[in-house]
Amino acid sequence: MECIFCKIVRGEIPTDLVFENDNLVAFKDINPVAPVHILVAPRKHIISTNEMETYDQSLVGEIFQVMQKLARQFGISESGYRIFINTGADGGQEVPHLHFHLIGGKKLGKCW
C-alpha cells in the first residue's frame, strides 16, 4: 500500500525532519496541537498496531528510545509530554501508516 508517510520516508515529500535512522523517521506534524508535536514512524509500511508482526515489535522499543531523546532535545522531558497512537477509524487514525505522536510544550488537558 502506498501512503503519504511512505513518500515522506523516501524523501519524495518535503518535511521538517528531526530524526532518522535505518528503521525510523521523526518529523514535525504539519497541524500541531501543541508547541511540540512530532510524529515518529517506521520506514517499513505497517498500517497500524493491528498489523504488527512479532519481528516488528522490536521497533516499539526503539521508537520509545527515540521519543525520549526527542523530548530532551525539544526541552519537554522535565515539564512533561504525551505519547499516543491512533489505531483505526474509530481510534482517530487518519494516515494508514503506524506512527506515534509526541506532544508537549504546554499543559495538556485530559484525553477522556
KAUR-V589436 format. One line per field, one symbol per residue. phi: phi as a letter, one per 30 degrees, with the letter a starting at -180 (. if undefined). Layout:
BEGIN
phi: ???
END
This chain:
BEGIN
phi: .cbdddddedidbdaddcaabdcbbbbdddbdcaecbcccbddddbdaddcdceddddddddddddddddddecicdddjabbabcbidddjdccdbeacccbajadcdddb
END
